[in-house]
Amino acid sequence: MNLDLFIAKRLIGKNEYRFSRPVLRIAITAIALSVSVMLLSLSIIKGFQNEIRDKVIGLSSHIQVTDFSDSNSYESTLLANSDSLKQLLINIEGITHIQSYATKAGILKTKDEIQGVVLKGVNKDFNPKFLESKLIAGKIPSYGKGEKSNSIVLSNTIAKQLNLELEDDIQMYFIQQPVRVRKFSIAGIYETGIAEYDNMLVIGDIKHIQKLNKWTNEDVGALEIQIENFEDLELMTQLVYSKIGYSLNAKNVIDSNPQLFDWLDLQNLNIKVILILMLLVGAINMVTALFILILEQTPLIGTLKSLGSSNWTIRKIFLYHSAYLISKGLLYGNIIGISLALIQKKFQLISLNPETYYMSFIPIDLNWLNFLALNIGTLLICLAILIVPSYLISRINPVSAIRFE
């Protein structure tokens, strides 16, 4: 049997420490608190990033194909050969869905209020899954199938500003020559928490925009492309761009919302700062505990040296002991951190201001691979740091150590 591991186990099972017991408990507590804070921070920040990213992608897709003349205008221009373009792009590996749409600026008007909006006309290929998950009332009509639908879906923000409710009728004015008016009925009310969309986006039938723009029933303004893996976004954008020809533009969701995604990327810096600070707290407490253990077991060190044990063998005894203490702290920290994360995920106890944070509660992302990597990394980093102070053992004189009290 490995001698250093055997002695370490005997020391761990020995419950006769005098003054080191409180220090060891403090060290274990520090590790537990550090790990729980790291787990919660990682879960919250990753959950925050994923929630906002999914909302923006759900509303605008991963990649948009438009005419170059569109720029950032709310008025779509005609996208030529959209059917053949869809057939070309859908065969690209990694693309999961393509849907067509068109946009047109308008003004919603009631007796007392007006509100500028953007009507997003969707077609029969529209995937309503995301919008259905954000509905707070009503339903998503079937667009582009059969007769032109006069039903629209608008945000809770717009509904409150105009004092509208489900099934109310509302007039929308389109500023063109001459001014056109359309009467719509509210079929659904959604809420995403993203003010840039909630303040203006109205979902309706693309046939209204086709008629207003004097397009045919097959004409559309742009394509939205969903891809399988967000990590491949830049690569897929370049691939789509190379396929669509020089007259069209392919722009991904990051290009369309640079400030928002820069802000989300900045959260990664917060994760790094928190992890480093918490690791330092745990490591400093473990270094203190190691020094106390060495001091308390000085006679044992002297005895082992006098029997011919090498310095490295004795150092490994204390490193094994430290690994046990760190593992104990990791266990407690995981229990605390994961329990709190699960409680927040299920009951959403801690709320947020949606106008500031784009959501009404703290989101949680339970990624078990991240948790495993965090635990293994914490254990290895703390042990690596402890190798240096364990060098103190090589400076201990056997004769003095045996006489030490």
C-alpha positions as CSV (number, residue, x, y, z in Angstrom):
1,M,0.0,0.0,0.0
2,N,1.1,3.6,-0.7
3,L,2.7,4.7,2.6
4,D,2.1,8.4,2.3
5,L,-1.6,7.8,1.4
6,F,-1.9,5.3,4.3
7,I,-0.5,7.8,6.8
8,A,-2.7,10.6,5.4
9,K,-5.8,8.4,5.9
10,R,-4.8,7.7,9.5
11,L,-4.3,11.5,10.1
12,I,-7.7,12.2,8.6
13,G,-9.4,9.6,10.8
14,K,-7.5,10.8,13.9
15,N,-9.7,13.1,15.9
16,E,-7.2,14.4,18.4
17,Y,-6.3,17.8,16.9
18,R,-5.8,20.4,19.5
19,F,-5.7,23.9,18.1
20,S,-6.0,23.0,14.4
21,R,-9.6,21.9,14.5
22,P,-11.2,25.4,14.3
23,V,-8.8,26.5,11.6
24,L,-9.6,23.4,9.5
25,R,-13.3,24.1,9.9
26,I,-12.8,27.7,8.8
27,A,-10.9,26.4,5.8
28,I,-13.6,24.0,4.8
29,T,-16.3,26.7,5.3
30,A,-14.3,29.1,3.1
31,I,-14.0,26.5,0.3
32,A,-17.7,25.7,0.6
33,L,-18.8,29.4,0.5
34,S,-16.4,30.1,-2.4
35,V,-17.7,27.1,-4.4
36,S,-21.3,28.0,-3.8
37,V,-20.7,31.6,-4.8
38,M,-18.9,30.5,-8.0
39,L,-21.7,28.0,-8.9
40,L,-24.4,30.6,-8.3
41,S,-22.5,33.3,-10.2
42,L,-21.9,31.0,-13.2
43,S,-25.5,29.8,-13.2
44,I,-27.0,33.3,-13.0
45,I,-24.7,35.0,-15.6
46,K,-24.9,32.1,-18.1
47,G,-28.7,32.0,-17.5
48,F,-28.9,35.7,-18.1
49,Q,-26.8,35.5,-21.3
50,N,-28.8,32.6,-22.7
51,E,-32.2,34.1,-21.8
52,I,-31.5,37.4,-23.6
53,R,-29.8,35.8,-26.5
54,D,-32.7,33.4,-27.0
55,K,-35.2,36.2,-26.9
56,V,-33.4,38.3,-29.5
57,I,-32.9,35.2,-31.7
58,G,-36.6,34.2,-31.2
59,L,-37.7,37.6,-32.4
60,S,-35.3,38.1,-35.3
61,S,-33.6,34.7,-36.0
62,H,-29.9,34.0,-36.3
63,I,-29.4,35.4,-39.8
64,Q,-31.4,37.7,-42.0
65,V,-31.1,37.9,-45.8
66,T,-32.3,41.3,-47.2
67,D,-31.7,43.5,-50.2
68,F,-28.8,45.8,-49.8
69,S,-31.0,48.9,-50.1
70,D,-32.9,47.9,-46.9
71,S,-30.0,49.1,-44.7
72,N,-31.7,49.6,-41.2
73,S,-35.0,50.8,-42.6
74,Y,-38.3,49.7,-41.2
75,E,-39.6,49.5,-44.7
76,S,-38.8,46.2,-46.5
77,T,-37.9,46.4,-50.2
78,L,-38.7,43.5,-52.5
79,L,-36.4,40.5,-52.2
80,A,-36.0,39.1,-55.7
81,N,-36.3,35.3,-56.4
82,S,-37.1,34.5,-52.8
83,D,-38.5,31.0,-53.5
84,S,-35.4,29.8,-55.4
85,L,-33.2,31.5,-52.7
86,K,-35.0,29.5,-50.0
87,Q,-34.5,26.2,-51.9
88,L,-30.8,27.0,-52.3
89,L,-30.2,27.9,-48.6
90,I,-32.3,25.2,-47.0
91,N,-29.9,22.5,-48.4
92,I,-26.9,24.0,-46.5
93,E,-26.0,21.8,-43.6
94,G,-26.6,23.5,-40.2
95,I,-29.6,25.5,-41.3
96,T,-32.8,24.2,-39.6
97,H,-35.5,26.6,-40.7
98,I,-36.1,29.5,-43.1
99,Q,-39.1,31.8,-43.0
100,S,-40.1,34.8,-45.1
101,Y,-41.4,38.2,-43.8
102,A,-41.7,41.8,-44.6
103,T,-41.9,45.0,-42.5
104,K,-43.7,48.3,-42.8
105,A,-43.8,51.3,-40.4
106,G,-47.2,52.4,-39.2
107,I,-49.1,54.3,-36.6
108,L,-51.7,52.7,-34.2
109,K,-54.5,55.1,-33.3
110,T,-57.2,55.0,-30.8
111,K,-59.6,57.7,-29.7
112,D,-57.1,59.2,-27.2
113,E,-53.7,57.8,-28.1
114,I,-51.3,57.1,-31.0
115,Q,-48.2,54.9,-31.1
116,G,-45.6,54.4,-33.8
117,V,-45.0,50.7,-34.6
118,V,-43.5,48.3,-37.1
119,L,-45.8,45.7,-38.6
120,K,-43.9,42.5,-39.3
121,G,-45.9,40.5,-41.8
122,V,-45.3,36.8,-41.6
123,N,-46.1,34.1,-44.1
124,K,-47.3,30.5,-43.9
125,D,-43.7,29.3,-43.1
126,F,-43.7,31.3,-39.9
127,N,-42.6,29.3,-36.8
128,P,-44.8,30.5,-33.9
129,K,-43.0,28.4,-31.2
130,F,-41.0,31.3,-29.6
131,L,-43.8,33.8,-29.7
132,E,-46.3,31.3,-28.2
133,S,-43.9,30.9,-25.3
134,K,-44.1,34.6,-24.6
135,L,-47.8,35.0,-24.9
136,I,-49.6,36.3,-21.9
137,A,-53.1,36.3,-23.5
138,G,-54.8,35.1,-26.7
139,K,-53.2,33.0,-29.4
140,I,-51.1,33.2,-32.6
141,P,-53.3,33.2,-35.7
142,S,-52.5,31.1,-38.7
143,Y,-51.0,33.6,-41.2
144,G,-50.5,33.2,-44.9
145,K,-53.0,30.4,-45.2
146,G,-56.2,31.0,-47.1
147,E,-57.8,34.4,-46.8
148,K,-56.0,37.5,-45.6
149,S,-56.1,37.6,-41.8
150,N,-56.9,40.9,-40.0
151,S,-55.7,39.5,-36.6
152,I,-52.5,40.9,-35.1
153,V,-50.3,40.1,-32.1
154,L,-48.9,43.0,-30.2
155,S,-46.9,43.5,-27.0
156,N,-48.2,44.1,-23.6
157,T,-46.3,47.4,-23.5
158,I,-48.2,48.7,-26.6
159,A,-51.5,47.4,-25.2
160,K,-51.0,49.3,-21.9
161,Q,-49.9,52.5,-23.7
162,L,-53.1,52.4,-25.9
163,N,-55.4,50.9,-23.3
164,L,-56.1,47.9,-25.5
165,E,-57.4,44.5,-24.6
166,L,-57.7,41.2,-26.3
167,E,-60.2,41.2,-29.2
168,D,-60.3,45.0,-29.4
169,D,-60.3,46.6,-32.8
170,I,-57.6,49.0,-33.7
171,Q,-56.8,51.1,-36.8
172,M,-53.3,51.3,-38.2
173,Y,-52.2,54.1,-40.5
174,F,-49.5,53.6,-43.1
175,I,-47.8,56.8,-44.2
176,Q,-47.6,56.6,-48.0
177,Q,-49.2,58.4,-51.0
178,P,-52.0,58.2,-50.4
179,V,-52.2,57.4,-46.6
180,R,-53.7,53.9,-46.1
181,V,-55.7,52.7,-43.2
182,R,-56.2,49.1,-42.1
183,K,-58.5,47.8,-39.3
184,F,-57.1,45.0,-37.2
185,S,-58.3,42.9,-34.3
186,I,-56.0,41.9,-31.4
187,A,-55.7,38.1,-31.3
188,G,-52.8,37.9,-28.9
189,I,-50.6,39.8,-26.5
190,Y,-47.0,38.9,-25.9
191,E,-44.2,40.1,-23.6
192,T,-40.5,39.5,-24.1
193,G,-39.0,42.1,-21.7
194,I,-36.8,43.4,-24.6
195,A,-37.9,47.0,-24.8
196,E,-36.5,47.6,-28.3
197,Y,-39.0,45.0,-29.6
198,D,-41.9,45.4,-27.1
199,N,-42.2,49.1,-27.8
200,M,-42.8,48.7,-31.5
201,L,-43.2,45.2,-32.9
202,V,-46.6,44.1,-34.1
203,I,-47.0,40.7,-35.8
204,G,-49.5,40.4,-38.7
205,D,-50.3,38.8,-42.0
206,I,-47.8,39.5,-44.8
207,K,-50.6,39.8,-47.3
208,H,-51.4,43.3,-45.9
209,I,-47.9,44.5,-46.7
210,Q,-47.9,42.8,-50.1
211,K,-51.1,44.7,-51.0
212,L,-49.9,48.0,-49.7
213,N,-46.6,47.7,-51.6
214,K,-48.4,46.3,-54.7
215,W,-46.5,43.1,-54.6
216,T,-47.7,39.7,-55.8
217,N,-48.8,37.0,-53.3
218,E,-45.4,35.3,-53.7
219,D,-43.3,38.4,-53.0
220,V,-41.5,38.9,-49.6
221,G,-39.2,41.5,-48.1
222,A,-36.6,39.3,-46.4
223,L,-35.7,35.8,-45.1
224,E,-35.0,34.8,-41.5
225,I,-32.7,31.8,-41.1
226,Q,-32.4,29.6,-38.0
227,I,-29.2,27.6,-37.5
228,E,-28.5,24.5,-35.4
229,N,-25.5,25.8,-33.4
230,F,-25.1,29.4,-32.2
231,E,-21.3,28.9,-31.9
232,D,-21.2,28.5,-35.7
233,L,-23.0,31.9,-36.3
234,E,-20.1,33.7,-38.0
235,L,-19.2,30.7,-40.2
236,M,-22.8,30.2,-41.3
237,T,-23.2,33.9,-42.0
238,Q,-20.2,33.9,-44.3
239,L,-21.5,30.7,-45.9
240,V,-24.9,32.2,-46.6
241,Y,-23.4,35.4,-47.9
242,S,-21.3,33.4,-50.4
243,K,-24.4,31.7,-51.7
244,I,-26.9,34.6,-52.1
245,G,-25.0,36.7,-54.7
246,Y,-23.6,40.2,-54.6
247,S,-27.0,42.1,-54.7
248,L,-28.2,40.7,-51.4
249,N,-26.9,41.1,-47.8
250,A,-26.7,38.5,-45.0
251,K,-26.6,40.0,-41.5
252,N,-26.6,38.0,-38.3
253,V,-28.2,38.8,-35.0
254,I,-24.9,40.0,-33.5
255,D,-24.4,42.5,-36.4
256,S,-28.0,43.7,-35.9
257,N,-27.6,44.2,-32.1
258,P,-23.9,44.9,-31.5
259,Q,-24.4,46.9,-28.3
260,L,-26.6,44.3,-26.7
261,F,-24.2,41.4,-27.5
262,D,-21.1,43.5,-26.4
263,W,-22.9,44.0,-23.1
264,L,-23.5,40.2,-22.8
265,D,-19.9,39.5,-23.6
266,L,-18.9,41.9,-20.9
267,Q,-20.6,39.6,-18.4
268,N,-17.9,37.0,-19.1
269,L,-15.4,39.4,-17.5
270,N,-17.6,39.4,-14.4
271,I,-17.5,35.6,-14.2
272,K,-13.7,35.6,-14.5
273,V,-13.3,38.2,-11.7
274,I,-15.7,36.3,-9.3
275,L,-14.0,33.0,-10.0
276,I,-10.5,34.4,-9.4
277,L,-11.5,36.2,-6.1
278,M,-13.3,33.2,-4.8
279,L,-10.4,30.9,-5.6
280,L,-8.1,33.2,-3.8
281,V,-10.3,33.2,-0.7
282,G,-10.4,29.4,-0.7
283,A,-6.7,29.0,-1.5
284,I,-5.5,31.5,1.2
285,N,-7.5,29.7,3.8
286,M,-6.1,26.3,2.7
287,V,-2.6,27.6,2.9
288,T,-3.2,28.8,6.5
289,A,-4.7,25.4,7.3
290,L,-1.7,23.6,5.8
291,F,0.7,25.6,7.9
292,I,-1.2,24.8,11.1
293,L,-1.3,21.1,10.2
294,I,2.5,21.1,9.6
295,L,3.0,22.9,12.9
296,E,0.8,20.5,14.8
297,Q,2.4,17.4,13.2
298,T,6.0,18.6,13.5
299,P,6.9,15.6,15.8
300,L,5.5,13.2,13.2
301,I,7.5,14.9,10.5
302,G,10.7,14.5,12.5
303,T,10.0,10.8,13.2
304,L,9.3,10.0,9.5
305,K,12.5,11.8,8.5
306,S,14.5,9.9,11.0
307,L,13.1,6.7,9.6
308,G,14.3,7.6,6.1
309,S,11.2,9.1,4.5
310,S,12.0,11.7,1.8
311,N,10.7,15.2,2.0
312,W,8.5,14.6,-1.1
313,T,6.8,11.6,0.6
314,I,6.1,13.6,3.7
315,R,4.8,16.6,1.6
316,K,2.4,14.2,-0.2
317,I,0.9,13.2,3.2
318,F,-0.1,16.7,3.8
319,L,-1.2,17.3,0.3
320,Y,-3.5,14.2,0.5
321,H,-4.9,15.6,3.7
322,S,-5.4,19.0,2.1
323,A,-7.2,17.3,-0.9
324,Y,-9.6,15.7,1.6
325,L,-10.4,19.0,3.2
326,I,-10.8,20.7,-0.2
327,S,-13.1,17.9,-1.3
328,K,-15.2,18.2,1.8
329,G,-15.6,21.9,1.2
330,L,-16.5,21.2,-2.4
331,L,-19.2,18.8,-1.4
332,Y,-20.8,21.3,1.0
333,G,-20.4,24.1,-1.5
334,N,-22.1,22.1,-4.2
335,I,-25.0,21.2,-1.9
336,I,-25.5,24.8,-1.0
337,G,-25.0,26.3,-4.4
338,I,-27.0,23.8,-6.5
339,S,-29.8,23.8,-3.9
340,L,-30.2,27.6,-4.1
341,A,-30.0,27.5,-7.9
342,L,-32.7,24.8,-8.1
343,I,-35.0,26.8,-5.7
344,Q,-34.6,30.0,-7.8
345,K,-35.1,28.1,-11.1
346,K,-38.3,26.5,-9.8
347,F,-39.9,29.2,-7.7
348,Q,-38.3,32.4,-9.2
349,L,-38.1,33.9,-5.7
350,I,-35.8,36.8,-6.7
351,S,-37.3,39.2,-9.1
352,L,-35.8,41.9,-11.4
353,N,-36.9,45.1,-13.0
354,P,-37.6,44.0,-16.7
355,E,-37.0,47.6,-18.0
356,T,-33.4,47.3,-16.8
357,Y,-32.6,43.6,-17.1
358,Y,-34.9,42.5,-19.9
359,M,-36.5,39.9,-17.7
360,S,-38.7,39.8,-14.5
361,F,-36.7,37.3,-12.5
362,I,-33.1,36.0,-12.1
363,P,-32.6,33.2,-14.7
364,I,-30.7,30.0,-13.9
365,D,-28.6,27.9,-16.3
366,L,-27.8,24.5,-14.8
367,N,-25.0,23.2,-17.0
368,W,-23.6,20.2,-15.3
369,L,-20.5,20.1,-17.4
370,N,-19.6,23.6,-16.3
371,F,-20.2,22.5,-12.6
372,L,-17.9,19.5,-13.1
373,A,-15.2,21.6,-14.7
374,L,-15.5,24.2,-11.9
375,N,-15.1,21.5,-9.2
376,I,-12.2,19.8,-10.8
377,G,-10.5,23.1,-11.6
378,T,-10.9,24.4,-8.0
379,L,-9.4,21.1,-6.6
380,L,-6.4,21.2,-8.9
381,I,-5.7,24.9,-8.6
382,C,-5.8,24.8,-4.8
383,L,-3.6,21.7,-4.6
384,A,-1.1,23.4,-7.1
385,I,-1.0,26.4,-4.9
386,L,-0.4,24.3,-1.8
387,I,2.7,22.6,-3.3
388,V,4.7,25.8,-2.7
389,P,4.0,26.2,1.1
390,S,4.4,22.4,1.6
391,Y,8.1,23.0,0.8
392,L,8.4,24.2,4.5
393,I,8.6,20.5,5.4
394,S,12.0,20.1,3.8
395,R,13.4,22.9,6.1
396,I,12.4,21.0,9.3
397,N,15.3,19.4,11.2
398,P,14.4,15.9,12.3
399,V,16.1,16.2,15.7
400,S,14.4,19.5,16.5
401,A,11.1,18.2,15.2
402,I,11.1,15.1,17.5
403,R,11.7,17.3,20.5
404,F,9.0,19.9,19.4
405,E,6.0,20.3,21.7
